[in-house]
């Protein structure tokens, strides 16, 4: 029983990794059970034992996105006072992870929107709310530390941050990753930073 559970977890991880590779190589609309089976080196039936449809695979990817995306936004306790540099460090680290994975998290969300599945849409909406909620928490800490303006609309700022990230990653993917995402993002961040910083 334990071995079966381990094998299931390993297979699920293989499927997540295969889906991510295919998204990076072909785009999310080309993720099929056949291509995933070929990527992993198993039969299509082996995939179907774990998932009934592409929607199930996207749902698992959403679970993975929720875990990784939120983990990337965690501030490490350093014992030092909160600074705007701490927020920038979190954002830089986050963008490095986005670049390493070629923005697959945001592409999966875009694919879910295009499918129009209400259950998946609701789940993706929940993940986005948790993500923007974490950004809001980080910004709130900045307000308390008096490095971010007291009159800032935290909900609007967090939503703007998400929209900025999603839009930039989509543009990057559509350009076939032809520009330096970090540099482009740094320019956008400097605009947002000027809007929220307390002078």
C-alpha positions as semicolon CSV with decimal commas, in nm:
position;residue;x (nm);y (nm);z (nm)
1;X;0,000;0,000;0,000
2;X;0,281;0,241;0,093
3;X;0,475;0,144;-0,221
4;X;0,164;0,200;-0,435
5;X;0,121;0,548;-0,283
6;X;0,487;0,630;-0,348
7;X;0,452;0,512;-0,708
8;X;0,138;0,726;-0,748
9;X;0,316;1,034;-0,612
10;X;0,616;0,971;-0,840
11;X;0,391;0,925;-1,145
12;X;0,195;1,242;-1,063
13;X;0,521;1,436;-1,031
14;X;0,637;1,293;-1,367
15;X;0,309;1,404;-1,525
16;X;0,341;1,756;-1,380
17;X;0,700;1,782;-1,506
18;X;0,602;1,648;-1,850
19;X;0,312;1,894;-1,875
20;X;0,542;2,181;-1,781
21;X;0,801;2,075;-2,043
22;X;0,532;2,051;-2,312
23;X;0,391;2,392;-2,219
24;X;0,737;2,545;-2,250
25;X;0,806;2,367;-2,580
26;X;0,469;2,390;-2,756
27;X;0,234;2,605;-2,547
28;X;-0,042;2,492;-2,313
29;X;-0,294;2,425;-2,591
30;X;-0,070;2,140;-2,716
31;X;-0,058;1,949;-2,386
32;X;-0,219;1,616;-2,468
33;X;-0,224;1,281;-2,293
34;X;-0,046;1,127;-2,593
35;X;0,240;1,378;-2,582
36;X;0,273;1,346;-2,204
37;X;0,286;0,967;-2,225
38;X;0,559;0,991;-2,490
39;X;0,754;1,244;-2,280
40;X;0,746;1,017;-1,973
41;X;0,792;0,695;-2,171
42;X;0,468;0,523;-2,065
43;X;0,143;0,423;-2,231
44;X;-0,152;0,662;-2,255
45;X;-0,336;0,417;-2,028
46;X;-0,077;0,480;-1,755
47;X;-0,169;0,850;-1,764
48;X;-0,542;0,778;-1,766
49;X;-0,502;0,567;-1,452
50;X;-0,421;0,890;-1,271
51;X;-0,627;1,141;-1,469
52;X;-0,949;1,112;-1,665
53;X;-0,898;1,421;-1,878
54;X;-0,684;1,722;-1,961
55;X;-0,899;1,916;-1,712
56;X;-0,780;1,683;-1,434
57;X;-0,420;1,746;-1,536
58;X;-0,476;2,123;-1,537
59;X;-0,635;2,090;-1,192
60;X;-0,323;1,911;-1,064
61;X;-0,104;2,179;-1,224
62;X;-0,311;2,440;-1,041
63;X;-0,239;2,264;-0,710
64;X;0,130;2,270;-0,795
65;X;0,111;2,637;-0,899
66;X;-0,059;2,727;-0,572
67;X;0,219;2,562;-0,372
68;X;0,513;2,699;-0,571
69;X;0,378;3,047;-0,650
70;X;0,291;3,120;-0,288
71;X;0,616;2,970;-0,156
72;X;0,812;3,205;-0,382
73;X;0,644;3,503;-0,220
74;X;0,737;3,410;0,135
75;X;0,958;3,664;0,307
76;X;1,247;3,501;0,489
77;X;1,273;3,609;0,852
78;X;1,606;3,784;0,879
79;X;1,551;3,971;1,204
80;X;1,607;4,300;1,020
81;X;1,338;4,567;0,985
82;X;1,110;4,554;0,683
83;X;1,239;4,763;0,392
84;X;1,133;4,824;0,034
85;X;1,450;4,637;-0,061
86;X;1,305;4,328;0,114
87;X;0,996;4,351;-0,107
88;X;1,213;4,399;-0,415
89;X;1,418;4,094;-0,317
90;X;1,102;3,883;-0,296
91;X;0,989;4,011;-0,636
92;X;1,332;3,948;-0,794
93;X;1,340;3,593;-0,656
94;X;0,984;3,536;-0,776
95;X;1,067;3,659;-1,127
96;X;1,378;3,436;-1,137
97;X;1,155;3,133;-1,073
98;X;0,906;3,253;-1,336
99;X;1,191;3,281;-1,589
100;X;1,330;2,935;-1,502
101;X;0,988;2,780;-1,564
102;X;0,922;3,000;-1,870
103;X;0,609;3,143;-1,705
104;X;0,423;2,811;-1,717
105;X;0,214;2,900;-1,411
106;X;0,066;3,201;-1,587
107;X;0,023;3,007;-1,913
108;X;-0,174;2,736;-1,730
109;X;-0,406;3,002;-1,588
110;X;-0,452;3,146;-1,939
111;X;-0,531;2,796;-2,073
112;X;-0,790;2,740;-1,798
113;X;-0,960;3,067;-1,889
114;X;-0,976;2,961;-2,256
115;X;-1,132;2,623;-2,166
116;X;-1,425;2,788;-1,990
117;X;-1,466;2,506;-1,735
118;X;-1,655;2,660;-1,439
119;X;-1,502;2,429;-1,178
120;X;-1,148;2,498;-1,300
121;X;-1,220;2,870;-1,332
122;X;-1,336;2,880;-0,971
123;X;-1,027;2,694;-0,855
124;X;-0,794;2,923;-1,055
125;X;-0,976;3,226;-0,915
126;X;-0,909;3,094;-0,565
127;X;-0,537;3,050;-0,640
128;X;-0,515;3,404;-0,783
129;X;-0,693;3,541;-0,475
130;X;-0,442;3,366;-0,247
131;X;-0,156;3,501;-0,459
132;X;-0,283;3,861;-0,458
133;X;-0,367;3,819;-0,088
134;X;-0,002;3,731;-0,020
135;X;0,113;4,036;-0,219
136;X;-0,131;4,245;-0,016
137;X;0,017;4,106;0,308
138;X;0,369;4,197;0,193
139;X;0,257;4,549;0,098
140;X;0,073;4,582;0,430
141;X;0,397;4,503;0,614
142;X;0,559;4,781;0,413
143;X;0,286;5,023;0,522
144;X;0,341;4,926;0,887
145;X;0,715;4,974;0,846
146;X;0,642;5,317;0,693
147;X;0,825;5,250;0,368
148;X;0,502;5,231;0,165
149;X;0,243;5,508;0,156
150;X;-0,023;5,488;0,428
151;X;-0,300;5,588;0,185
152;X;-0,224;5,311;-0,065
153;X;-0,519;5,095;-0,176
154;X;-0,366;4,755;-0,096
155;X;-0,623;4,555;-0,294
156;X;-0,569;4,769;-0,604
157;X;-0,188;4,756;-0,568
158;X;-0,187;4,375;-0,528
159;X;-0,418;4,335;-0,829
160;X;-0,198;4,570;-1,032
161;X;0,107;4,362;-0,936
162;X;-0,063;4,041;-1,052
163;X;-0,187;4,200;-1,374
164;X;0,157;4,343;-1,446
165;X;0,319;4,001;-1,396
166;X;0,056;3,809;-1,595
167;X;0,063;4,059;-1,883
168;X;0,442;4,065;-1,903
169;X;0,472;3,685;-1,896
170;X;0,204;3,651;-2,167
171;X;0,385;3,904;-2,388
172;X;0,715;3,725;-2,325
173;X;0,567;3,385;-2,421
174;X;0,397;3,527;-2,732
175;X;0,730;3,677;-2,845
176;X;0,885;3,328;-2,818
177;X;1,083;3,450;-2,514
178;X;1,271;3,696;-2,734
179;X;1,337;3,969;-2,479
180;X;1,499;3,990;-2,137
181;X;1,206;3,947;-1,899
182;X;1,401;4,059;-1,594
183;X;1,497;4,391;-1,754
184;X;1,146;4,455;-1,886
185;X;0,996;4,367;-1,552
186;X;1,244;4,591;-1,368
187;X;1,117;4,886;-1,574
188;X;0,756;4,807;-1,487
189;X;0,841;4,753;-1,121
190;X;1,011;5,094;-1,104
191;X;0,684;5,255;-1,220
192;X;0,482;5,067;-0,957
193;X;0,747;5,136;-0,694
194;X;0,722;5,510;-0,753
195;X;0,345;5,488;-0,707
196;X;0,360;5,310;-0,370
197;X;0,681;5,433;-0,205
198;X;0,661;5,667;0,092
199;X;0,891;5,969;0,057
